[in-house]
């Protein structure tokens, strides 16, 4: 098998050289030595174990030659001899290793080593392109650490059968992403976790590169012996996966796409035993999640069923990028397709862009895209906006597109989950686009190709090619545009993400300040279809309770029996705001069965009288579930039970109740009284109540003093670093990376 190492480029070859030094030569790289050639012939310092077993300073010299078939000679290294002599005097060249992608003859090897040893280097070693190719062919881990290798060799020699087809599909779908990919410390941490634990969680915000890293890890897993890879989005899709086989499972947005999904978490907890057994059987699993969703999900995980969740080494925050890594990403994308004149215009701004902590990998891709740059006024302030407000900037770009291009974006928007089949044929979505935007189908088809690898991307699916958005944020940006236009609301309802619809739409006739997209009744059937499989989570309950209105809520109740089933069985001890809103709306509009309503009222009544819970008096929404007679009767009995003898209330509470957590119990009693006070004492607090608050506050203070100090949690929220893995990113002035960006 052969690899054309000239296709790597000098920077990726340096990454390869550093990985070879650490993985094969056992000389982990520690420090980058600056050069005056923009880094093309980079040198690194590392250590190795000498003959006496002691650590010895080592210098690694990279020599990249861009011409295929080139051979390395001493003349190519003449500028390095004075540097090597100084390094030797400083005790940094006990061992001097030259790595090159060029060929090295036996005679050249001998001549080069003699010259370097003559200036003070104790031992010189030269490794040419053929030797490096041999190491690549033999080492899966080496290929995974420098994944651009997968794009310059014949995969059929290292991956076979069905796995080869999947690997090729991954490569095809990645397009230019692989050629610009920078192996970051976070990526190497993920490789380490997947190899050592067979499980990794990739964390990061949208556009942080989670999917790119997951795709490359999947490619590496296929290279490392997995017989197939399956990508799913939720536990109810696990039937696509065969846990008894050595497969890779990639779960995108494992705990919810935009917010923590409690129902999804419950299903995952039920399947954790299966995942654990699969990993023990050789399978590998990748989860991706946004940071804030993982933070919400973590306390709900059944750690006993899947102990790997307790290992900080498997949690990798891909968003943590060094300045050097950000600069490398930006360099790769800007160099890829921009003509020299544009690179010269961009060059002065690039160091500041890379230094911005808000920089994401998607930032680099957009700055490397001629379509985006053509719409951008180049100034420090404008580029800062691009980095720090990416969706807003993308929205501006879309608004400047011509009608056919906007039609192409709209067509994919309407098919964002499945993609648009290629070639584009007659379809109701295309009819809608041409009707609403006034463009011809042929113009849309031509525009979608013109936008390829910019806003759109064609990928190979099992049933044929499909057009999708180049990045999911295009969906959000286009939704911003159509949501503002009443005449384009049809596009919005058909194509916006379901989570966004739940957050933004209003179907009720009354006005609301919290949603700005009003859906007309004519589109209720479409909206109903979009919500058919939506989990009944907190955000959906809030929408149904506050913004659905009688007409649309009635359609939901008729189409989804689970809503009334939930109302009939839900635990009313601690109703969430969304649950309370939905129960109140169901009753107010006449959809809540009387048996379910009475069950809820009786339970709340019992809690109020038995446990002094006053929430029904503190929140008027509860009253919408009670009849007036029921509520007034409860208020009378609550006053008689708890407020007739306030002077002795604390003693009464101490007599009636006990708990393993007395502190929490009395804090709840105090809180309950504070909630009841405005309802029962609207004219002001009586003196006995003042006394009660003083007494219960003193009792709480005593309990706080007596409470044992809590042990620190054994859970570590830290993410792994690359300190212990080979071939880590090395220190380098990131601004020098751009020295030759306009060559």
N, C-alpha and C positions, 0 to 999 in steps of 0.2 A: 504494500500500500504506500502511496506517495502523498505528500502534502506540499502544495506550492506555498512555501513560507513567505515568498515575496508579496503575496496578496494580503498578508497580515498588516503591513505597514510597520513603521519603526516603533510606534508606541506599543502596539499589541505584541510585537516581538520582545520588547523589554519585559512586558508582563509574563510572557512565556519563559524568558530567560530567568526571571526571578523565581518562577514556579519550578523550573528545572533545577535551579541551584538548591532550593529547599527540599523538594521531593526526591530528586534522584541523587544529587551530589551531597545532600545533607549539610548544606551551607545556608542556613536561613538568613535572608537579607535583612539588614537593619537600617542602613543609611544610604541616601542617594548622594552621589558626588556630582555637583553641578558641572556643566560644560558650557562652552561658548558656541555650540552648534545647535542650540535650541533643544538639546536633549537627545538628538538622533543617535549618537554613540554613547549612550548612558553607561555610567559605571556605578557600582554599588559596593558597599562594605558589608561583610558578614563575618560569621565565625565558623570554624570547623574544628574537629578534634584532631590534634596533631599525633605524631607517632608515640609521644610520651603520655597520651591520654589527656593532655591539658588543652583548653580552648586556645585557638590560634586565630589571629586576624587574617581575613581573606578578602581579596578584591575580585569582583566579578565585572568583566568588561564585555559590553554588548557591541557587536558590529553588524549592523543591518545593511544589506545591499539590495537595492530595489530591482536590479536587473536579473531576470531568470537565467540560471546557468552560470552565474559569476563565480569566480574562485578567489579566495582570500590569499593575499600575499603580505609579506612584511611591509611593502610600500604602503598598503592600506592602513597600517598601524603606526607609521613613523611618528605621528603627533602624540601618540600615547606613551612613547618611551620616556620622555622627560617627566611626565606625570608619574609613571611607574617608579622611576628612580626616586622621586620625592616621597612617594608612598612607602617605598622600601626603607628609606632613611627614618621615616616616622613610625616604623614598625607595623605598618598596615598591609604589607604585601609578602607575608611569609608564604602565602599561597595566592597565585594570580591565575584566574580562570578566564579564558576568552571563549565566548559563545557567539557563533555567527550562523546566519541562515545560508551562507555561501558554502561552496565546496572547499575542502582543505586537502591538498595533496600531502603525502608523507614527507616530501622534501620541504614544502612550505611549513609544515608543522615543526620540523626540526629547526629550520632557520628562525622561525618566530620565537620559539622557546629559548634558543641560544641567545638571541638578542635581548630578551627581557631578563633572562637570568644574568646576563653580563652587566646590567645596570643595577643589580642588587636584589632582584626578586629571587627568593630561595627556590621556589618551584613554580613552573609555568605549565599550564594545561590548555590545550586548544580542542574545542569540540565544534565540529562543523554541522552543516544542515542535515547530512545523512544520519549522523549519530542522533541528532535531536528528533528526526522523523522516526527513528527506531524506538526511542523512548516514548514518543506519542502513541505509536502503534501498540506498545506493550502496557501502557499505564492508563487505565480509565480515569483515575483520579487526576492525572495530569491534564487530560483532555477536558475534564470538568472544570478545572481551575482556570483554564484559558478557553472558554467555550467558542470563541471565534474560529477555533480549529475545525469545528463541525461544518463550517461553511466553506472550507478550502480543501476538503478531502472527500473521497468516495465512501459514503456511509455504509454501502453494501458490504464492504470488507470487514466492518466491525459490528454491524447490527444486521440481523437476518430476519427473514420471514415477515410476519405481521408487524413486528416491532419496527422493522425498517420502513414500512409504509407509513406508520404513525410518526416516526422520527422525521421522515421527509416532509410529511404534511405540516409538522411543527415548524420546520425550517422555512417552508414555503409561506406559511401564514405570518411568520415573523418579519419577512421582507427585509427592509434595511435595518431593522432593530439589531440584528445580530452583528452586522458589520460595524455598528457604532457602539456596541455594548462595552461597558467598562467593568471589569471584575472588581467590585468594591469589597471592602472588608465585610460588609453585611452579606454580600453574596457568598464569600468564602466561609463565613460562619454558617450559612444555610447549607452549603455543600457538606461541611463537617457534621452538622446535625443530622442531615439526611443519611449520610454514610454510617455514622456511629450509632444513631438512635432510630433510624428509619422513619423518622417523623420530624416535621418542622412546621412552625406557625410563622408566616410572613406577615408583619404588621406594617401599615403605612396608609397615608391619606390617598385619595384619588390622585392619579398621575404620578405616584411615587415610584412606580416600577415594579409593583408586586407581581403583576401578571407576566411581565417579561422575565423576571427571575424565576417564577414558577414554571414557565414554559421551558426555560433552559435547564432547570432542575429535572423536569420530566424527560427532556432529551438525554440528559446525563444518566438518568435511571434506566432508560431503555438501553443505553450504551453499556450499563453496568449489569445487565442480565435480566431486567424486568421484561416479561413477554408481552406487555401491553400497558397502555395508559388510559385512564378513564377520567374525564372531567365532569363534575357535577356541581350543583349550586345548593342542594338541600338534602337532608337525610332521606327524604322520601324518594330520592332518585338512586338509592343504593342498589336497587335491583339491576342496574346497568353494570355493576362491579361484581367480580367473582373473588371474594376474599380468600378462598382456598387456593388461589393461584398466585404466583409471584408477579403481581401487577402493581402499577403505581396508581394511587387514587389522588386526584387533585380536586379539592373542594374550594371553589371560589366564593368569597364572602360567606364563610361557613356559618357565622352566627347572625346573619342578616345583612342585606345590601346597603341599607342607609341608616338603620337603627337596630338595636338589640331586639331580636325576635324570641320572646319567651317560649312560644310553642315550638319553634325550631330547636331551641336548647333542650327542651324536654325530650324531643325525639332523638337528639344526639346522645343524651345521657342513657337512653334505652339501648343505643347501639354501641356504646363504648366498649363493651365486652367483645363484640365482634371485631372492632377495629384493633383491639389489643391482641386478640388471637391471630388476626391477619398479619400484623407486624411480626409477631413471634414466628410466623410461618414464612417470612421472607418478603412480604409486601412492604411498600413504602407509601407514606401518606403526607401530602402537603395541604395545609389549611392556609387560606389568606383571610385577612380581616382588617378593617380600619381600626386604628388605635383606640378610639373612644368606644367602639362596639366591643372590642376585646376586654376593655376595662370593665364594662358593664356585665359581660358574659362570665368572666372569670370566677366570681363568687358562686355562680350557679353550677359549676362543673362538678361532677362526681369524681373526685380525685382518686378515690379508692378503686374505681373501675378502670381508670386510665392514669396510672401514676406518672406517665411521661409529662403530663401537664404541670407537674411540680418541678420539672427540670428546667431551670432558666436557660440552659444551653439550647433548648429547642425553640425558644421564642426570639425571633430575629426582627429587629426594627429596620426595615430596608430604607427608611427615610433618613436615617442618621448617616449623612455623607460628610466626608472631610472636604476642605476647600480644594485639595488636590484632585479628589474624585469628581467634584462638580466641574472643575476646569477641564479635566480629561473628557467628560461627556460633552461639554460644550464644544471643545476643539473638534472631536470626531464628527459631530453633526454639521458644524459650520464648514468644515473642510470637504464634506461628502459631495455636495452638488453645486454649491454656490460658485459662480465665476469669480475670478481673481478680483475684479473691480469691487464686487459686493463684499468680499472678504476683507479687502482693504478698508472699506467704509465701516465695517462692523468691528474691526480689530481694536480700536481705542476703547470700546465700551465693554469688551468681553471680560477683562479682569474683574470689574465691578459687578457684572452679572453673576459670575461664578462665586464671588465673595458673599453674595446675598444669601442669608440663611433660609430664606423662603424658596430658594431654587429647588425645583423638582426635575427629574429626568425628562418629563414632558416639556419643560421649559426649553431644554436644549433641542429637542426635536422640532419645536415650533420655530426656534431661531434658525434652524437649518433648513426650513421649508421655504422655498421661493414664494409660494402663495402668501404665506403669512408676512414675510418680509416686504413684499410688494405693497401691502396695505399699511405698513408701519412707518411712521415718521421716526427716523433714527435720532434719538436724543437720550441723554442719561435718564431724564425723568420718565420718558415714554417706556423705555426698557425696564425701568424699575416697576412701573405699573404692570407690565407684562409678567414679571416674575411674581409680584405680590398679589395681583388680581387676575389670575389666568382665565376664569370663566367670563368675567366682564370683557376682557380683551377679545376672547374668542367670539363673544356675541357681536362685538363691533365688526369683526372680520366677516361674519356671516351676513350681517346687514349690508355689507358692501358688495356681496356677490351679485352677478347678473341673474336674471330670472331662471334660465335653464339650470344653472348651478344650484340655485336655491331650491329648485324643483327636485334635483338629485338628492340634496340633503333631506328634503321633506319625504321623499320616497323611502329612504333608509330609516328615517325617523318613525315612519308608520310600520316598519318591519324590524325594529331595533333588536328584538329578541331572536328572530330566526334568520335575519338577513334577506336580501333581495336576490332571487335566483338570477344567475347570469347564463345566457343572455336574457335581457329584460323582455318579458312578454306581457300580453294584455292581462291586467289585474285590477280589481276594484281600487286598490291603493293608488295605482297609476292614474286611474280615471279621476280620483279625488284630487290628486295633485294637479292634473291638467285643468280641471274645472275651477279650482280655487286660485291657482297661480297664473292661469292663462298661458301655459307653455305647451309645446308639442311633445309627444312621447319620444320622437327621434332626437330632439334637442336634449331631453333629459338623459337619454342613454349615452349620448356623446359627452355630456357634461360629467356624468358619473365616472367615465373613463379618464377624463381630463383631470379630475380631482384625485385619481388613484395615488396612494402613498402620501397624500396630503391630508385631506379630510376623509377620504374613503379608502377602503382596502378590499381587494378581492382575495378570498381565501378558499381553499379546496375543502369541501365537505364530502362525506361519503356519497351523497346523492347529487353531487355536482358543485360547480363554483357558485359562490354567493358574495354579494356586496354587503359590507358592514362599515360602520364608522371606524376610522383609524384609531380613535380613542373614545371611550364612553362619555367624556366630558362634552363632546359635540352634541349629544342628546340633550344634556342640561342647557347648553347655550341656545340651541334652537328652540327648546321649550320656553325659554325666557322671551323669545321673539314672538312666537305664536300666542303665548298667554296674554300679551298686551293687546291683541287685535280681536275684537268681537267677531269679525268676519273670518278669522282663521281658527276660531275655537274648535271647529270640527277636527282640524288637524291635531290640535292639542289633546283633545279627549281620546282620539284614536292612538296617538303615538307617545305621549308623555309617560314617564315611568309611573307605575302604580303608586309608589310611595309619594311621588310628587303630587299626584292627583289627590291623594288622601290629605296632604298638607294644605293644598291651595284651593280646591274647588268648593263652591257653595251652591247648593241646590234649593235651599230655602228661599221663600220670597222676601224675607226681611234682610236688611243690610247687615253686613258684619265687617269689622275692621281687620279681621285676622285672615281673610282669604280674598284674593283679588280676582279670581277667575269664576265668573258666574256661568253655570251650565244651563242652557235652556232645556225645557221639558222634551223638546224634540230629540235631544241627544241622551236622554235618560237610558234608553235601551242599550246604547253603546257603553255608557258608563257602568251600567249594571253588569254587562259582559266583562268589562275590565276588572270589576270587583268580585267576580264569581268565586275565584279561588283565593282571594285575599284572606290572610289569617286574621282572626278576630282579636287583634292585639290592641294595645292602649291607644295608639294613634287612630286606628280605624273606629274604635268605639267612640273616641272624641268627635270624629267627623260625623258619625251617625247620630250622636246625641245632640250636637250643637249646630251642624251645618247641612244636614241632609234634608230637613223639612219633612212634612207629613207625607207628601206624594212619593218622594224617592225612598224614604224609609219604609213605606208600605211595600214598594216593589222589592226592596232588599229582603224584608221579612217573608214575602211570598216566595222568593227565589232561593232563599237560604234558611232552611229549617234550623240550622245550628245557632242562629241568633236567639230564637225563643227557647231552644234547648239550654243554651247558656244561661238565659235569664231565669229559667226554672230551677237551675242547680247551683248557680254561683254562690260562693261563700261571701256573705254580706258582713262579716266581722270587720273587714278593713277594705272597703271598696276604694278602688283607685278613682281619681277624678273622671277618667273616661268612662269607667263602668257606671258610676253614678249618673253621669249625663245621659248615657244610653238607656238605663232603666227608667229615668225620669221622662225621657222623650217617648219611649215605648208606651208608658202609662198615659202620658198627656195626649198622645194621638190615638189612644184606644187599641193599641196592638198587644199590650201585655195581658195575658190570660189572668183572670181573677184569682185562680188558685196560686199562680206564681206570685202575684202581688201580695196576697195575704201571707204567704210564707215569708216574704221579705219583711213585711210590716211586723209580723209576730216576732221575728228574730231580732229586729231592731228594738222593738218594745221590750223584749226580755233583757237585752243587753243594757238598756237604759235603766230599767228598774232594779235589776239584779246587780249590775256592776258599775252603776253611776256613769255610764257612757252618755255624753251629752251632745255628740256630734250632730244628731238630728235637729237640735235647737240652734246650732251654730251655722248651719248651711241651709239656705232656703230651698235648695234643689231637692233635699230630702222630702220636703213637704209635698212635692209633686207626686210622690209615690203613695202618700197617706191621703185618706179622705179627711175633710175638715173635722168631722166628728172624732175620728181615730186620733188625729194629732192633738186636738184640744184635750181629749181624755188622757192621753199620755202625758201631756204637760202638767195636768192636775195631779196625776199620780206621782210624777217625778218630784214635784214640789213637796208633796206630802211625805214621800219616802226619804228625801235627802236634804230638804231645805227648811224643814219645820223646826229643827233643833241644831242650828249651825254651831252653837257654842260647844256642843259635845260631838260634833261630826268626826273629828280626828279620832277620838276614842272609839267611836262606833266603827270606823274603818279598820282600826287596829284589832278590834274584837272580831269582826266578820271575816277579814282576809289575811292570808299569809302567802308567802311566795319564797322560792329559792333566790329570787332577785328582788329583795325588798325595795332597793333604791329605785329601780325602774317602775315598780308598782306604785309608789307614792308620787313619783314624778308624773305618772299618768293621771292619778287622782287630782293633783294640782292643776294639770293641763285641762282636765275635763271640767273642773269648776270654772276656770278662766273662760272656757268656751261657753258655758251655760250662763255666766253672769250677765252679758248684755241682753239676753232674752228675758230672764226672770227678774232682773233689777234694772230696767231701762232708765229709772230716775236717779241712779247713783248707787254706789256700793254701801250697804248697811255696815254698821260698826262690827257686828258679830263676824261678818265675812272677812273684814280686815284682820280680826284676831285669828280666824282660821288660817289665813295665808301666812301669818307670822309663825303660827305653830307648826304647820306642815313644812314650811321652809326650814325651820330649825331642825325638824326631824330628818329632813333630807340631808342637811349639812352633817348631822351626826352619822347617818348611814354612809355618806361619802368618805368620812374620815375612817370608818371601820372597814370599808371595802378593801379587799386584798388587791395589791397592785397587779395589773394584768401583765401576762407574759407577752413578749413581742411575738408577732406572727411568724410562723415558720415559712410563710410564703415570701418569695423574693420577686419583686417586680422588675428586677434588673434584666436587661437583655444581654445576650452574649456579645463579647467583643472579639476582635481578631488577634488579641495579644498572643494566644497560644497556637495559632494556626500558621502553617507555612505560607510563604509567598504573600505576606501582607503588604498593604500599601506602604510605600516608603515616603519619608519626609522629603518634600521638594517644594521650592518656591512655585506656587501654582501659576503666577503671572508669567513665568518664563515659558510655560507650555504654549502660549500664543505667539511666541516670537516668530515662528515660521508659518503661522496660519494663513498668511496671504502670499506665500511663495508660489 
